[in-house]
Amino acid sequence: MILGSVFVRRGFFSCDVSSPASSRTVAMGWDAIPADHEIAGPALIGSPFTTVVVDPAACVRRSADGALLIEP
């Protein structure tokens, strides 16, 4: 589980599972994202109840009410 910390790890993202592409992936807790702060993918966002995977081509932003908004 990822809570409260921010770190970078290797992530593997690919449409072709026979040749995955490795990239630096931000991993952080849901609550560590400030409201209206945008994070470019790839990213892993963790909480006590789920983990959200943000594709390398997408970005994520946390709304003022705490929801995660992912856009391509």
VOLUMLUM-697039 format. One record per residue: residue number from 1; residue in one letter; y, x, z of N, C-alpha, C, O in turn. Coordinates in Angstrom, 2 decimals, m for minus. Example, Ala and Ser with C-alpha at 12.3 -4.5 7.8 and 13.67 -1.06 7.14 Angstrom:
2
+-----+---------+---------+---------+---------+---------+---------+---------+---------+---------+---------+---------+---------+---------+
| num | residuo |    n_yy |    n_xx |    n_zz |   ca_yy |   ca_xx |   ca_zz |    c_yy |    c_xx |    c_zz |    o_yy |    o_xx |    o_zz |
+-----+---------+---------+---------+---------+---------+---------+---------+---------+---------+---------+---------+---------+---------+
|   1 |       a |   m5.69 |   13.19 |    7.80 |   m4.50 |   12.30 |    7.80 |   m3.30 |   13.20 |    7.80 |   m3.32 |   14.24 |    8.46 |
|   2 |       s |   m2.25 |   12.85 |    7.08 |   m1.06 |   13.67 |    7.14 |    0.03 |   12.90 |    7.87 |    1.14 |   13.41 |    8.04 |
+-----+---------+---------+---------+---------+---------+---------+---------+---------+---------+---------+---------+---------+---------+
END
This chain:
72
+-----+---------+---------+---------+---------+---------+---------+---------+---------+---------+---------+---------+---------+---------+
| num | residuo |    n_yy |    n_xx |    n_zz |   ca_yy |   ca_xx |   ca_zz |    c_yy |    c_xx |    c_zz |    o_yy |    o_xx |    o_zz |
+-----+---------+---------+---------+---------+---------+---------+---------+---------+---------+---------+---------+---------+---------+
|   1 |       m |   m1.16 |    0.84 |    0.00 |    0.00 |    0.00 |    0.00 |    1.23 |    0.90 |    0.00 |    1.25 |    1.95 |    0.65 |
|   2 |       i |    2.26 |    0.49 |   m0.72 |    3.50 |    1.24 |   m0.84 |    4.58 |    0.44 |   m0.12 |    4.95 |   m0.64 |   m0.57 |
|   3 |       l |    5.09 |    0.95 |    0.99 |    6.13 |    0.24 |    1.73 |    7.19 |    1.22 |    2.21 |    6.86 |    2.23 |    2.83 |
|   4 |       g |    8.46 |    0.93 |    1.92 |    9.56 |    1.69 |    2.47 |    9.78 |    3.09 |    1.93 |   10.85 |    3.65 |    2.17 |
|   5 |       s |    8.85 |    3.67 |    1.24 |    8.99 |    5.01 |    0.71 |    9.17 |    4.98 |   m0.79 |    8.77 |    4.03 |   m1.47 |
|   6 |       v |    9.78 |    6.02 |   m1.30 |    9.93 |    6.18 |   m2.75 |    9.33 |    7.53 |   m3.11 |    9.70 |    8.55 |   m2.51 |
|   7 |       f |    8.43 |    7.55 |   m4.07 |    7.86 |    8.81 |   m4.52 |    7.48 |    8.70 |   m5.99 |    7.49 |    7.61 |   m6.57 |
|   8 |       v |    7.15 |    9.84 |   m6.58 |    6.77 |    9.89 |   m7.99 |    5.33 |   10.32 |   m8.07 |    4.90 |   11.24 |   m7.37 |
|   9 |       r |    4.57 |    9.65 |   m8.92 |    3.17 |   10.00 |   m9.14 |    2.86 |    9.92 |  m10.62 |    3.69 |    9.43 |  m11.40 |
|  10 |       r |    1.71 |   10.37 |  m11.02 |    1.31 |   10.29 |  m12.42 |    0.74 |    8.90 |  m12.66 |   m0.07 |    8.41 |  m11.88 |
|  11 |       g |    1.17 |    8.27 |  m13.74 |    0.67 |    6.96 |  m14.13 |    0.11 |    7.04 |  m15.55 |    0.56 |    7.86 |  m16.34 |
|  12 |       f |   m0.83 |    6.21 |  m15.85 |   m1.44 |    6.20 |  m17.18 |   m1.24 |    4.82 |  m17.80 |   m1.73 |    3.81 |  m17.28 |
|  13 |       f |   m0.51 |    4.79 |  m18.92 |   m0.19 |    3.54 |  m19.61 |   m0.53 |    3.70 |  m21.07 |   m0.09 |    4.66 |  m21.71 |
|  14 |       s |   m1.31 |    2.78 |  m21.62 |   m1.66 |    2.85 |  m23.03 |   m2.27 |    1.53 |  m23.48 |   m2.96 |    0.86 |  m22.71 |
|  15 |       c |   m2.01 |    1.17 |  m24.72 |   m2.68 |    0.02 |  m25.31 |   m4.08 |    0.41 |  m25.75 |   m4.96 |   m0.45 |  m25.89 |
|  16 |       d |   m4.29 |    1.69 |  m25.97 |   m5.58 |    2.21 |  m26.41 |   m6.22 |    2.93 |  m25.23 |   m5.85 |    4.06 |  m24.92 |
|  17 |       v |   m7.19 |    2.28 |  m24.56 |   m7.79 |    2.87 |  m23.37 |   m8.55 |    4.17 |  m23.64 |   m8.84 |    4.91 |  m22.70 |
|  18 |       s |   m8.86 |    4.46 |  m24.90 |   m9.58 |    5.70 |  m25.21 |   m8.65 |    6.91 |  m25.16 |   m9.12 |    8.04 |  m25.07 |
|  19 |       s |   m7.32 |    6.69 |  m25.22 |   m6.38 |    7.82 |  m25.15 |   m5.13 |    7.41 |  m24.36 |   m4.06 |    7.23 |  m24.94 |
|  20 |       p |   m5.26 |    7.26 |  m23.04 |   m4.10 |    6.86 |  m22.24 |   m3.02 |    7.93 |  m22.21 |   m3.32 |    9.13 |  m22.24 |
|  21 |       a |   m1.79 |    7.51 |  m22.14 |   m0.66 |    8.43 |  m22.06 |   m0.24 |    8.56 |  m20.59 |   m0.06 |    7.55 |  m19.91 |
|  22 |       s |   m0.10 |    9.78 |  m20.12 |    0.31 |   10.03 |  m18.75 |    1.82 |   10.17 |  m18.68 |    2.43 |   10.79 |  m19.56 |
|  23 |       s |    2.43 |    9.61 |  m17.64 |    3.87 |    9.75 |  m17.48 |    4.23 |    9.72 |  m16.00 |    3.47 |    9.22 |  m15.17 |
|  24 |       r |    5.40 |   10.25 |  m15.69 |    5.90 |   10.20 |  m14.31 |    6.18 |    8.74 |  m13.96 |    6.84 |    8.03 |  m14.72 |
|  25 |       t |    5.68 |    8.30 |  m12.84 |    5.80 |    6.90 |  m12.44 |    6.42 |    6.80 |  m11.05 |    5.92 |    7.40 |  m10.10 |
|  26 |       v |    7.51 |    6.06 |  m10.95 |    8.14 |    5.83 |   m9.65 |    7.30 |    4.82 |   m8.88 |    6.89 |    3.80 |   m9.44 |
|  27 |       a |    7.03 |    5.11 |   m7.63 |    6.28 |    4.19 |   m6.76 |    7.14 |    3.94 |   m5.52 |    7.56 |    4.89 |   m4.85 |
|  28 |       m |    7.40 |    2.67 |   m5.23 |    8.26 |    2.35 |   m4.10 |    7.93 |    0.99 |   m3.52 |    7.26 |    0.17 |   m4.16 |
|  29 |       g |    8.40 |    0.75 |   m2.32 |    8.23 |   m0.54 |   m1.68 |    9.23 |   m1.55 |   m2.20 |   10.35 |   m1.19 |   m2.56 |
|  30 |       w |    8.83 |   m2.80 |   m2.24 |    9.67 |   m3.90 |   m2.71 |   11.01 |   m3.90 |   m1.98 |   12.06 |   m4.04 |   m2.59 |
|  31 |       d |   10.95 |   m3.75 |   m0.65 |   12.16 |   m3.77 |    0.17 |   13.04 |   m2.54 |    0.00 |   14.18 |   m2.54 |    0.44 |
|  32 |       a |   12.53 |   m1.49 |   m0.62 |   13.32 |   m0.27 |   m0.83 |   14.27 |   m0.40 |   m2.02 |   15.15 |    0.45 |   m2.21 |
|  33 |       i |   14.11 |   m1.46 |   m2.81 |   14.98 |   m1.66 |   m3.98 |   16.22 |   m2.43 |   m3.54 |   16.10 |   m3.57 |   m3.08 |
|  34 |       p |   17.41 |   m1.83 |   m3.66 |   18.63 |   m2.57 |   m3.31 |   18.87 |   m3.73 |   m4.29 |   18.46 |   m3.66 |   m5.45 |
|  35 |       a |   19.52 |   m4.77 |   m3.83 |   19.85 |   m5.91 |   m4.70 |   20.69 |   m5.43 |   m5.88 |   21.60 |   m4.62 |   m5.73 |
|  36 |       d |   20.37 |   m5.95 |   m7.06 |   21.06 |   m5.65 |   m8.32 |   20.97 |   m4.20 |   m8.77 |   21.74 |   m3.78 |   m9.63 |
|  37 |       h |   20.03 |   m3.44 |   m8.23 |   19.78 |   m2.06 |   m8.68 |   18.67 |   m2.09 |   m9.71 |   17.60 |   m2.66 |   m9.46 |
|  38 |       e |   18.90 |   m1.49 |  m10.87 |   17.91 |   m1.51 |  m11.95 |   17.10 |   m0.21 |  m11.95 |   17.65 |    0.88 |  m11.79 |
|  39 |       i |   15.79 |   m0.35 |  m12.12 |   14.88 |    0.79 |  m12.18 |   14.14 |    0.73 |  m13.51 |   13.54 |   m0.29 |  m13.84 |
|  40 |       a |   14.18 |    1.82 |  m14.26 |   13.47 |    1.89 |  m15.54 |   11.99 |    2.17 |  m15.29 |   11.64 |    2.95 |  m14.41 |
|  41 |       g |   11.13 |    1.51 |  m16.09 |    9.70 |    1.76 |  m16.00 |    9.36 |    3.11 |  m16.59 |   10.18 |    3.70 |  m17.30 |
|  42 |       p |    8.21 |    3.60 |  m16.32 |    7.14 |    2.96 |  m15.56 |    7.40 |    3.03 |  m14.06 |    7.99 |    3.98 |  m13.55 |
|  43 |       a |    6.95 |    2.00 |  m13.36 |    7.13 |    1.95 |  m11.91 |    6.03 |    1.10 |  m11.28 |    5.46 |    0.21 |  m11.90 |
|  44 |       l |    5.75 |    1.40 |  m10.02 |    4.84 |    0.61 |   m9.19 |    5.66 |    0.12 |   m8.01 |    6.24 |    0.93 |   m7.29 |
|  45 |       i |    5.70 |   m1.19 |   m7.80 |    6.44 |   m1.78 |   m6.71 |    5.43 |   m2.45 |   m5.77 |    4.73 |   m3.37 |   m6.17 |
|  46 |       g |    5.36 |   m1.98 |   m4.53 |    4.36 |   m2.48 |   m3.60 |    4.95 |   m3.37 |   m2.51 |    6.11 |   m3.22 |   m2.14 |
|  47 |       s |    4.15 |   m4.27 |   m2.02 |    4.50 |   m5.13 |   m0.89 |    3.21 |   m5.40 |   m0.11 |    2.13 |   m5.02 |   m0.55 |
|  48 |       p |    3.31 |   m6.06 |    1.04 |    2.10 |   m6.36 |    1.80 |    1.15 |   m7.32 |    1.07 |   m0.03 |   m7.39 |    1.41 |
|  49 |       f |    1.65 |   m8.05 |    0.06 |    0.81 |   m9.06 |   m0.58 |    0.49 |   m8.79 |   m2.05 |   m0.36 |   m9.48 |   m2.62 |
|  50 |       t |    1.13 |   m7.79 |   m2.68 |    0.84 |   m7.51 |   m4.09 |    1.41 |   m6.16 |   m4.50 |    2.20 |   m5.56 |   m3.77 |
|  51 |       t |    1.01 |   m5.70 |   m5.68 |    1.61 |   m4.54 |   m6.33 |    2.01 |   m4.96 |   m7.72 |    1.22 |   m5.54 |   m8.46 |
|  52 |       v |    3.25 |   m4.67 |   m8.09 |    3.77 |   m5.02 |   m9.41 |    3.81 |   m3.75 |  m10.25 |    4.35 |   m2.73 |   m9.83 |
|  53 |       v |    3.24 |   m3.82 |  m11.46 |    3.26 |   m2.71 |  m12.40 |    4.33 |   m2.99 |  m13.44 |    4.29 |   m4.01 |  m14.13 |
|  54 |       v |    5.29 |   m2.07 |  m13.56 |    6.38 |   m2.21 |  m14.54 |    6.06 |   m1.29 |  m15.70 |    5.96 |   m0.07 |  m15.54 |
|  55 |       d |    5.90 |   m1.86 |  m16.87 |    5.57 |   m1.14 |  m18.09 |    6.63 |   m0.07 |  m18.41 |    7.79 |   m0.25 |  m18.06 |
|  56 |       p |    6.24 |    1.03 |  m19.06 |    7.21 |    2.06 |  m19.41 |    8.38 |    1.55 |  m20.27 |    9.47 |    2.11 |  m20.20 |
|  57 |       a |    8.17 |    0.53 |  m21.06 |    9.23 |    0.02 |  m21.93 |   10.11 |   m1.03 |  m21.24 |   11.05 |   m1.54 |  m21.85 |
|  58 |       a |    9.83 |   m1.34 |  m19.98 |   10.56 |   m2.40 |  m19.27 |   11.42 |   m1.81 |  m18.15 |   11.36 |   m0.61 |  m17.86 |
|  59 |       c |   12.21 |   m2.66 |  m17.54 |   12.97 |   m2.29 |  m16.34 |   12.88 |   m3.43 |  m15.35 |   12.64 |   m4.58 |  m15.72 |
|  60 |       v |   13.08 |   m3.10 |  m14.09 |   12.98 |   m4.10 |  m13.02 |   14.27 |   m4.07 |  m12.21 |   14.89 |   m3.02 |  m12.02 |
|  61 |       r |   14.67 |   m5.25 |  m11.75 |   15.86 |   m5.39 |  m10.91 |   15.52 |   m6.39 |   m9.81 |   14.83 |   m7.38 |  m10.05 |
|  62 |       r |   16.00 |   m6.12 |   m8.61 |   15.78 |   m7.05 |   m7.50 |   17.01 |   m7.94 |   m7.37 |   18.13 |   m7.45 |   m7.25 |
|  63 |       s |   16.80 |   m9.25 |   m7.40 |   17.92 |  m10.19 |   m7.30 |   18.42 |  m10.26 |   m5.86 |   17.77 |   m9.76 |   m4.94 |
|  64 |       a |   19.57 |  m10.89 |   m5.66 |   20.15 |  m11.03 |   m4.33 |   19.24 |  m11.79 |   m3.37 |   19.27 |  m11.56 |   m2.16 |
|  65 |       d |   18.41 |  m12.71 |   m3.92 |   17.50 |  m13.47 |   m3.06 |   16.14 |  m12.79 |   m2.87 |   15.25 |  m13.36 |   m2.25 |
|  66 |       g |   15.98 |  m11.56 |   m3.42 |   14.77 |  m10.78 |   m3.19 |   13.72 |  m10.83 |   m4.27 |   12.70 |  m10.13 |   m4.16 |
|  67 |       a |   13.92 |  m11.64 |   m5.31 |   12.94 |  m11.73 |   m6.40 |   13.03 |  m10.50 |   m7.31 |   14.11 |   m9.93 |   m7.47 |
|  68 |       l |   11.91 |  m10.10 |   m7.90 |   11.92 |   m9.02 |   m8.88 |   12.07 |   m9.63 |  m10.27 |   11.35 |  m10.57 |  m10.63 |
|  69 |       l |   12.97 |   m9.09 |  m11.05 |   13.20 |   m9.55 |  m12.43 |   12.82 |   m8.41 |  m13.35 |   13.43 |   m7.34 |  m13.30 |
|  70 |       i |   11.83 |   m8.63 |  m14.21 |   11.36 |   m7.60 |  m15.12 |   11.77 |   m8.00 |  m16.53 |   11.50 |   m9.12 |  m16.97 |
|  71 |       e |   12.42 |   m7.07 |  m17.24 |   12.87 |   m7.34 |  m18.61 |   12.37 |   m6.25 |  m19.53 |   12.33 |   m5.07 |  m19.16 |
|  72 |       p |   12.00 |   m6.65 |  m20.74 |   11.54 |   m5.63 |  m21.71 |   12.68 |   m4.76 |  m22.20 |   12.47 |   m3.87 |  m23.02 |
+-----+---------+---------+---------+---------+---------+---------+---------+---------+---------+---------+---------+---------+---------+
END
